Amino acid sequence: MIITYSTLFAFTCFALALLMNLWKIIFAAEIADRILALDSMFINGLALMVLYGLALGSEIYFEASLIIAMLGFVSTVAYARFILRGNIIE
């Protein structure tokens, strides 16, 4: 019973964090702040997927979260290269 409440609390916290990151992406003044908020959104989405897999008892969500983690890392590196150099592929 306590695990149900703690999982629900964690879902709520990560969902609120996603909303705050979305707010930062929309209203940030600097492009670097938007990239950081997008990377943080990937991490929060990853945490929500892991929690959902934990709540259902399914292992497929853990594997999907690994794919999302790789996608988040690659997109953050690509955005950073674009900001620094103006192109992604040399």
N, C-alpha and C positions, 0 to 999 in steps of 0.2 A: 504494500500500500504506500509506503514512503517513497519507493522508487517511482511510482506513478506520479506523485506530486512533484518530485524533483525533476522528472522528465518533462512534465508540463511547464514547470518554472523555467527550465533550460530552453524549451521551445519558445516560450514567450520572450525571454531575454535575447535570443538570437534573432527572432523576428523583428523585435524593436531595433536591434543593431542594424539589420538590413534596411529598415526604413530610414534610420539616421544616415546610413551610407548613401542611400538614394537621394536624400536631401542634400548631402554634400556634393554629390555628382552634379546635381542640377544647379546649385547656387554657389559653387566654389569660384573664386576669382582666378586662381592659378590653375594651369593645366596639370601641374605636378600633384596638386591636392586632389584633382579628379582621378588621376591614375592611382593614387594611394587609396582613395575610397573604393575604386573598382576592385583593387586587389583585396581589400578588406571584405568586400562583398563576396568574392570568391571563397574566402576563408569561412565566412558566416554561412554561406550556402553549403559548403562542405560539412560544417558542423551540424547543420539541420539534416542533411542526408544521413549522416552517421547516427544521429539521434532517432531519426525515423526508422532506420534499419534496426536499431536497438529496440525500439518500441514494438516493431513487428516480429522481431526475431529472425529476420531474413539476412542472408549474407551478401546478396546481390547489391545492396546499397553501399556496402563497404567498397566493393570493386568499382562501382560507379563513382564513388567519391575520390578514388585514386585517379581516375581519368579526369575528373574535374580539377583536381589539384595540379595535374600536369598542364592542363589547358590554362589554368590561371597563371602558372609560372611563366609559360611561354608567352602569353599575351602581355604580361607585365614587362618582360624583357623586350618584347617587340615595341611596345609603347615608349619605353625608356630610350631605346635606340632611335626611334623616330624623333623624339624630342631633342636628343643630343646631336644627331647627324642629319636629320631631314629625310633619310631613307632607311628602309629596313634591310633590304638585300643589297649587298655590295657586288 
